[in-house]
Amino acid sequence: MRITVDTGRCVGAGQCVLTAPDLFDQDDDGLVTVLAPPADGPPLAGAQEAASLCPSGAITVAES
């Protein structure tokens, strides 16, 4: 799975961090950042839910 973020579209709502705190964080400006995935791979369901809840559509999840 590949998770990409468009920080130019991010509005800093934080829904991604609330939904999947093991995958996402926010920088000092409140913009989304992707954390290193867990050793057993990032949970697909959490990533997809965070992408669907993102109000700006800044998160994209593609299955590899």
N, C-alpha and C positions, 0 to 999 in steps of 0.2 A: 504494500500500500504506500502511496505517496501523498503526503499532505503539503499543500502549498498555501501561502497566505499573500494577499495583496495589501500591504500596509498603506498604500495610497487610498484604498477604499475603506479601510477599517475606521470605525467611528468610536472605538473604545468602550463599547457597551459592556464587555466582559462576560457575555453569555458563554463564550467558548471556555473560559477559565472555570466558570461555575459548573459547566456540563462535563468537562474532561480536564480536570486540573493536572492530571498526569501527562497530558499532551500539550497543553497551552499555558502561556503566562502572558503578562502584559509588561511592556518596557516602561521606562520612566515617564514617557508621554502617554501611556495608557493604550498603546497599540499592541496588537496581538503578536506573539512570537511562538514558534513551535519549539517545544523542548525535545531533547533527544528521546527517541522512543525506548520503551522498556526493552530489556534483553530478549524477551519472548515475543517482541513485536507489538506495535501499538494496537489497542483494541479498536477494531473497525467500527463497531456500533457506536462507541463514544465519539469517534472522529466524525462519523456521518451525522450524528445528532447535533454536534456542535456546528457543523457546516450548515445544517438546515435551520438552526436557530439564529445564526448570525444575521443581524438586521441589515447589514450592508453587503452580504454575499462575498465577504473577503476571504473565506476559507473554501478551498477546493480539495476534495478527497477523490483520488483515483486508485482503483484496485490494480495492483501490478499483475 
